[in-house]
Amino acid sequence: MDLTFNHNKDIIILSLWEKEYKNMGDYLTSKKFYHEVVLPQKLYYRLTQREKVNMTHEPSS
C-alpha cells in the first residue's frame, strides 16, 4: 500500500510528533500514528478503489 502524503500534511505530522514524542520511532509505533495516519490512508485507499470499481463496472439498465 502506498503511504504518500501531500507536503502540508507531512509538516503537520512532523510538528505533532516533535511535541509529544522523543523521536520519530516512538511516534511511528504509537497508536496515535496508526489512528491519525495509517487508518485514514487505508480508508481513503478503499474509497478510491471502490470508485474505480464503480467507474469500470457501471450497471446496465
C-alpha positions as CSV (number, residue, x, y, z in Angstrom):
1,M,0.0,0.0,0.0
2,D,1.2,3.4,-0.9
3,L,1.5,5.8,2.1
4,T,2.3,9.1,0.3
5,F,1.1,12.3,1.8
6,N,0.9,15.8,0.5
7,H,3.6,18.2,1.7
8,N,1.4,20.3,4.1
9,K,0.2,17.1,5.8
10,D,3.8,16.0,6.3
11,I,4.6,19.3,8.0
12,I,1.6,19.0,10.3
13,I,2.5,15.4,11.2
14,L,6.1,16.4,12.0
15,S,5.1,19.2,14.3
16,L,2.7,16.9,16.1
17,W,5.2,14.2,16.9
18,E,8.0,16.6,17.8
19,K,5.9,18.0,20.7
20,E,4.7,14.7,22.1
21,Y,7.4,12.0,21.3
22,K,11.1,11.8,21.9
23,N,11.8,10.6,18.4
24,M,10.1,9.6,15.2
25,G,10.3,5.9,16.1
26,D,8.2,6.4,19.2
27,Y,5.6,8.2,17.1
28,L,5.6,5.7,14.2
29,T,5.0,2.8,16.6
30,S,2.3,4.7,18.6
31,K,-1.4,4.1,18.4
32,K,-1.9,7.8,17.7
33,F,0.1,7.5,14.5
34,Y,-1.9,4.5,13.5
35,H,-5.2,6.2,14.0
36,E,-4.2,9.6,12.6
37,V,-2.2,8.4,9.6
38,V,-2.5,4.8,8.7
39,L,-6.2,4.3,9.3
40,P,-7.3,7.3,7.2
41,Q,-5.0,6.3,4.4
42,K,-6.5,2.8,4.4
43,L,-10.0,4.2,4.4
44,Y,-9.1,6.6,1.6
45,Y,-7.5,3.8,-0.4
46,R,-10.6,1.6,0.0
47,L,-12.8,4.5,-1.1
48,T,-10.7,5.2,-4.2
49,Q,-10.6,1.5,-5.1
50,R,-14.4,1.4,-4.8
51,E,-14.8,4.4,-7.0
52,K,-12.5,2.8,-9.6
53,V,-14.7,-0.4,-9.5
54,N,-17.9,1.7,-9.8
55,M,-16.5,3.5,-12.8
56,T,-15.4,0.4,-14.6
57,H,-18.4,-1.7,-13.9
58,E,-21.4,0.5,-14.5
59,P,-24.7,-1.4,-14.1
60,S,-26.6,-1.7,-17.3
61,S,-30.2,-0.7,-17.0
